[in-house]
Every structure is written in structure tokens, then in C-alpha cells.
Amino acid sequence: MSAPVSAACPLPGRAAEPGEPGLEPAPFVRVDPENGLLRLDLVVEGVHCAACIRRIERALGRLPWVKEARVNLTTRRLAVAFEGDPARASEIVATVEGLGYRAVPFDPSRLEGADAAAEKELLLCLAVAGFAAGNIMLLAVSVWSGHFTGMGEATRTFLHWFQALIALPAIAFAGRPFFRSALAALRRGRTNMDVPISLAVILAPTVSLVETIRAGEHAYFDSAVTLLFFLLIGRYLDRRARGAARAAAARLLALRAQAVSRIEPDGTTRPVRPESLEPGQEILVATGERVGVDGEVVAGRSELDTSLVTGETVPQPVEPGVRVFAGTLNLGAPLRVRVAAVGEGTLLAEIVRLMEAAEQRRSRFVALADRVARLYAPFVHTLAALTLAGWLVAGAGWHFAIMSAIAVLIITCPCALGLAVPAVQVIAAGRLMKGGTLVKSATALERFARVDTVVFDKTGTLTSGRMALEAIEGGGAEDLDAAASLARASRHPLARALAAAAGPGPAAAGVEEVAGQGLRLSSPEGEWRLGRRGFAAEVEEDGRPGAELWFARPGRPPVRFRFADPLRPDAAEVVAALRARGLSVELLSGDRRATVEAVANRLGIGRWAAELAPDEKVARLETLAREGRRVLMVGDGLNDAPALAAASVSLSPASAVDVSQTTADAVFQGQRLAPVLEVLEVARRAERLVRQNIALSIAYNLCAVPLAVLGYVTPLVAAIAMSSSSLLVVGNSLRLQLGARRAESSSTPAKADTRLAGASA
């Protein structure tokens, strides 16, 4: 369901001018082999929020031959499915551009270049506004103090002119992102939050300039520039967050773009791009290479690191007849793979589509400040117009009527409302940053505050994500040292874990690695073997979960080394604390059932599911959403990326793969899981403060606006009132930082000991 149009949505900058050069879209149309529909992907420039998405999708939906139109806010990718002639692609582009957007065939490099340019412009505007605000504030302080020390008129006017020389060029340059948005909205007969902001930013220095020319006492260049500086901070951070999120899909596409070795009819190999392959052809996957296609092993035995896809850290054995997927890493002997799917048909492509679809649904979220702004902008404009008309009807002169209307616009300047959310966000993000958590999304804190369900991935999230030696069965320290001398010759994850458990030591000479089986070493007493059951030791399967290595030497019983992915130190405590706060906790994993069940039982998680594919995780989150639950997803693997995008809000550890980190709304550092609790607590306090700030700004307007309408507000009173409302909002926001200090001072060593005790239990 589309979100309602937000008045705070910055509307598109411009439509393409007639005759402006661009790419003809028809050659980029492709046929969907599943249903025969024509598909076209476009980059739409100027898309900013859910209202933009709704506008485009509705317009295209009115075309009878368009069967589907979906816009992804993060990547700004418009996917259209339609019937008929490919030449209709030009009509699709014309429809989008008729709404005021710029549409070109999808090209990630073009999108990246446009984003880089826009981010650079915002950063430059931010720097100019910050420099100007700092210098003007120094001059303003001198003027304010002069009111009480008897500053002469000539000195005061000189300082006002000095402020004007700094402020006017700075506002003209740094205010361009807001001015363009407001102008585009007005051209389309609409309004948005940037309209009153632009009016305030323009009128404040304009009235100040008039006062300066008349040698008046009051000017408030500082208010306009400082407001612009804070608003640019929020917009720049939002741009950075979107840029990081867009990188997630690009990283997945980079994995798909790696060259593969195609086996020619004469038996030779030739490097080719994966998309040039056809089903039925065969490729060679060398040791250490990633599988570039989805297919089936036809020759060779090896082990694959599937953690990128399934999240499971234990390598999976493969042999002829086993299905393999693009993105998995070959750890053992070379494999010959028959191609089943390439490009858009691979599992990686499906993960990209899942991520984009999930992100599109979440991008419809409308922030609290935006919802308030819907009514704010038309209210301010209407009130100013009524003030002007009212005084004219009452017989007042044009000058008095216009100045009264301007006073209404200035005193209702959205400084306080504009700072209500950014001030809290900056302080909350800074507090979380001190604890090692980076918040990346502008609306993340509001969504964190509404969470009522927490869904965890297992490997790398509840656990450390690294295998560790758990037990030695049938042997002791001597066997560990002997087995480690073989293990140091291998890069296999379990061998490395075994070597780490034994500590520093020499590697045995002459160790031979048998692909997919293990290691062997010829010694005077016979052959030593370290590896899989059946290769190193002929013992029966006992059905116990977990990874293992067997070590056998002639004349001695075999030794079993059992490995486990240990839980994070405070995982049990955090899960218990979440449940104590009334939150529902679930565990969704791609790992094996027995392993997931064991972890769930240890942590007291009653609802869990194992061996899930990425789309199955997304399906579960969609089910929870339909039930009205607001879900926090905590995960770290590539298979978690679509779920991270599908959840109401998401959190990822810093050890996660790049794709998951860039998809998540926040990333936390360290081995502990406690940041999950801290983020939720800070977010809930931040939301309370945001609501209080909005209430304060509204209360300020209710008190000050009647005075302005009645003509009792002088420029000095307007400046003081406008600045006071902003200071009040900032001061209230600082309570979040004071709360953090009280929390830190109340923490005791006893609490830390309790946490450690709970983790060890």
C-alpha cells in the first residue's frame, strides 16, 4: 500500500528539456522468459521519498499495457513490465519525465556519478554555511552586547553590513538544495517543507538588509545562516546513508561479474563473462575461485565455503550431482560444473531482487517530522496571507500590512521544527557512536523506537562466526599438538581453528592434502591422518550436531576433535533482557536444524526455524508485518541481506559481510550483543524527546503567532522569539546526553560480573 503524499517530500528538480540528448530506451528492453512480458529498467533522477514513488507508479499504472511498475528508493531504479512493442519504452520515459523527473536506462555507473556529484555539492554547501554561521555569530554577539553597553549607531550599522557581506553570498550558495526543491514544488502547483524554509531563509536576511540600509537596530542574518547549516547537516547525512545502502546491490552485482573458465570442446579453458554462457555448457572452478554460475557438479570432489549464501561457517562437501550456486568459494580440488543458470537467473540475482523489493516497501515509511510538516507548510502560508488581507481590510497601509505578514512568516520560521528531529538525531547518534554503534539511516532511530519483535540470525550474530575447538574425545594435549602440526599446513577453517587452539608451533614437513577429505603425513610408524570421518577413522555416525575432525595414528585409537561456533559472551543475557521488556524474540537461520535447535534451547528462544533460504526469511518477516509486528532484524550474512532490507529496521555486526553492513540501518562493533539493547533504549528516549520538541515548537507558535498577526511583534522580538524557540529545542535534546552520563555513572563492576556470569552459564 502506498504511503500518503508527504508535504515534506522534496519534489524533483526538473524534467528533461525537449531535445536534450539521452539514450534511446528501446534497445534496453528485454523479454522475460517466464511470462513473455517486456521489461525495462530505468534510473529516475529526483526521487526522494514515498510520495515520489507513489506518483510515478500511479502514472505508469494508468497506461493499459503496463502490467507492473515498481520504484526502488535506494537505487532509484524503476522496473517496468509491459506488453506490445519495445518502442513503447519511449512512452514510458516520456510519462516519467512529464511528472518532472529525469529517466534514463539503468546504468549503475551513471547513478554512482550523479550521487557523488550531489554529495559533493551538499558537502560544499555545508562547509560554506558552517564557515559563515561561525563568523556571523561572532559579529552578532558584539551587536547584542552593544544593546546593553551603548554601542553607537555607526558601529552597529557597520557590523550589520559586515554580517550582510558574509551572509548574503553564503545563503545564495548554500541554500541552493532547498531553493531548487521549493521552486520545483511551486512550479507543479504544490508545496513542501522546503517552501517555508526557503521563504524564511530568504526573508530573514532581506528584512535584515532593509533594516541595515535604514540604520535600524535589529538584524538577524545569524538566524538564517545557522538554520541553513543545521538543515544541511541532516540532508547530507541522509544522502550519505542512501549512498551506503545503494552500494549493497552494487557489491552483489560485482560478485556476479567475475570471469569464469569455460571448457571448450577440445578440452581447453577460456575465460569469459558469466552472462555469455548458456545452460548446458561447462566451466572449471579452480581452488580458491568463486563459482560464477548456478549449476551442478559433474566432476571432482571438494568443499565449498557457502557462508556467503547460507550463513553456515562449516564448509560443505560437494561431489558429482550436487547443486552449487554463484558466489560460493571452492576450498578444495578443482570442480567441473555444468551451467544451469547465469545472470538474472542465479541465486545472487534473486537476492538482489529480494533486497530491492524489500527496500522499496520500507522506503514508504513516512517520518514523524514529515507527517507534522504536511499541515505546517499550508498553515503558515495561509496565515501570512490572511494577516496581509486582514490588515488591508482594516485600513492599514501597505507597508504595515506587508511587514506584519513578513513578521508572521519570520516568527513561524520552522527553525524549531527543523531542529526538532536533527538535534535529537545528532545527539543520539553521537551517544551510540561512543558505544561503538554507527547509525546510518535518517529515519532509523524512529523505526528502532517502535520495535516489538526482534529476529536474530545465528551464525555471526548470536554466535561469534568463527569455529573454535570445543572438546577432545579419546585423546589429550599430546594428540592436540600432533594433530596441530598437520593442521598448520592447511587453510581449511577447521584446521586453522585446531592450530589456533594448540598455539604457536612448527608445521610438519611433507603434509599432503587430499581434496575434500583431509591431511595425511608419512611417518616412520606409519601414516598419520587428520580429516573427515571415514578418511581418518572408520567410525559410525553418532548423530551429534557440530563440526568435527578425526585424527588417527598407527597403533592408537582415533581422536575426535569437536568444534563449535561459540555464542557471543552476553547473548543469553541480551535475549533474556529483550524478553523481559516484552519483546518477542525469534531465530531464523540457514544452518542445519540440529545446530539451530541447540542454540535456541541454550538461549531460551522458543520460536526458531532452520535451513532457510533468503526468500524464506523474507517471507517470515512479511508474515510478521501482516500481523502488525514491527520487526528488528539482526544479521550478518549475504543470505541475511534481503531480510535486513525487508524488516522494519535492521542491525548488523561490524564483522558482517560488506553487503549486510551497507544494507543495515546500523552497525555495531565488538564481540558483545549488548548494543542491541542500547540502540533500542536510546531510540525510545530519542523518540520521546522528538515528540516533546515538536510539541514545544507548536506551543511556541501558538503563543507567538497571535502577537505577530496583531502587529505587536517588532523585528527584535521576532529575532529573540525565533532564536529562543531553537535554543529551547536544542536544550531539551541535550537531555539525552545527560541521561547517558547518569547511566554510565550508575554502572558498577558488580553489573559487569553479573553479565559475565550469565554468559558463562
Stockholm file with secondary structure:
# STOCKHOLM 1.0

chainA/1-761         MSAPVSAACPLPGRAAEPGEPGLEPAPFVRVDPENGLLRLDLVVEGVHCAACIRRIERALGRLPWVKEARVNLTTRRLAVAFEGDPARASEIVATVEGLGYRAVPFDPSRLEGADAAAEKELLLCLAVAGFAAGNIMLLAVSVWSGHFTGMGEATRTFLHWFQALIALPAIAFAGRPFFRSALAALRRGRTNMDVPISLAVILAPTVSLVETIRAGEHAYFDSAVTLLFFLLIGRYLDRRARGAARAAAARLLALRAQAVSRIEPDGTTRPVRPESLEPGQEILVATGERVGVDGEVVAGRSELDTSLVTGETVPQPVEPGVRVFAGTLNLGAPLRVRVAAVGEGTLLAEIVRLMEAAEQRRSRFVALADRVARLYAPFVHTLAALTLAGWLVAGAGWHFAIMSAIAVLIITCPCALGLAVPAVQVIAAGRLMKGGTLVKSATALERFARVDTVVFDKTGTLTSGRMALEAIEGGGAEDLDAAASLARASRHPLARALAAAAGPGPAAAGVEEVAGQGLRLSSPEGEWRLGRRGFAAEVEEDGRPGAELWFARPGRPPVRFRFADPLRPDAAEVVAALRARGLSVELLSGDRRATVEAVANRLGIGRWAAELAPDEKVARLETLAREGRRVLMVGDGLNDAPALAAASVSLSPASAVDVSQTTADAVFQGQRLAPVLEVLEVARRAERLVRQNIALSIAYNLCAVPLAVLGYVTPLVAAIAMSSSSLLVVGNSLRLQLGARRAESSSTPAKADTRLAGASA
#=GR chainA/1-761 SS CCCCCCTTCCCCSCCCCTTCCCCCSGGGCEECTTTCCEEEEEEEETCCSHHHHHHHHHHHHTSTTEEEEEEETTTTEEEEEECSCGGGHHHHHHHHHHTTCEEEECCHHHHHHHHHHHHHHHHHHHHHHHHHHHHHHHHHHHHHHHHHHTCCHHHHHHHHHHHHHHHHHHHHHHTHHHHHHHHHHHHTTCCCTHHHHHHHHHHHHHHHHHHHHTTCSCCCHHHHHHHHHHHHHHHHHHHHHHHHHHHHHHHHHHHHTSCEEEECTTSCEEEECGGGCCTTCEEEECTTCBCCSEEEEEECCEEEECHHHHCCCSCEEECTTCEECTTCEECSSCEEEEEEECGGGSHHHHHHHHHHHHHHHHTTCCCHHHHHHHHHHHHHHHHHHHHHHHHHHTTCCHHHHHHHHHHHHHHTCTHHHHHHHHHHHHHHHHHHHHTTEEECCTTHHHHHHTCCEEEECIIIIIBCSSCEEEEEESCCHHHHHHHHHHHTTCCCHHHHHHHHHHCSCCCCTTCEEETTTEEEEEETTEEEEEESBTTTBCCCCCCCCSEEEEEECTTSCCEEEEEECCBCTTHHHHHHHHHHTTCEEEEECSSCHHHHHHHHHHHTCCEEECSCCHHHHHHHHHHHHHTTCCEEEECCSGGGHHHHHHSSEEEEETTSCHHHHHHSSEEECSSCSTHHHHHHHHHHHHHHHHHHHHHHHHHHHHHHHHHHHTTCCCHHHHHHHHHHHHHHHHHHHTHHHHHHHHHHHHCCHHHHHHHHHHHHC
#=GC SS_cons         CCCCCCTTCCCCSCCCCTTCCCCCSGGGCEECTTTCCEEEEEEEETCCSHHHHHHHHHHHHTSTTEEEEEEETTTTEEEEEECSCGGGHHHHHHHHHHTTCEEEECCHHHHHHHHHHHHHHHHHHHHHHHHHHHHHHHHHHHHHHHHHHTCCHHHHHHHHHHHHHHHHHHHHHHTHHHHHHHHHHHHTTCCCTHHHHHHHHHHHHHHHHHHHHTTCSCCCHHHHHHHHHHHHHHHHHHHHHHHHHHHHHHHHHHHHTSCEEEECTTSCEEEECGGGCCTTCEEEECTTCBCCSEEEEEECCEEEECHHHHCCCSCEEECTTCEECTTCEECSSCEEEEEEECGGGSHHHHHHHHHHHHHHHHTTCCCHHHHHHHHHHHHHHHHHHHHHHHHHHTTCCHHHHHHHHHHHHHHTCTHHHHHHHHHHHHHHHHHHHHTTEEECCTTHHHHHHTCCEEEECIIIIIBCSSCEEEEEESCCHHHHHHHHHHHTTCCCHHHHHHHHHHCSCCCCTTCEEETTTEEEEEETTEEEEEESBTTTBCCCCCCCCSEEEEEECTTSCCEEEEEECCBCTTHHHHHHHHHHTTCEEEEECSSCHHHHHHHHHHHTCCEEECSCCHHHHHHHHHHHHHTTCCEEEECCSGGGHHHHHHSSEEEEETTSCHHHHHHSSEEECSSCSTHHHHHHHHHHHHHHHHHHHHHHHHHHHHHHHHHHHTTCCCHHHHHHHHHHHHHHHHHHHTHHHHHHHHHHHHCCHHHHHHHHHHHHC
//
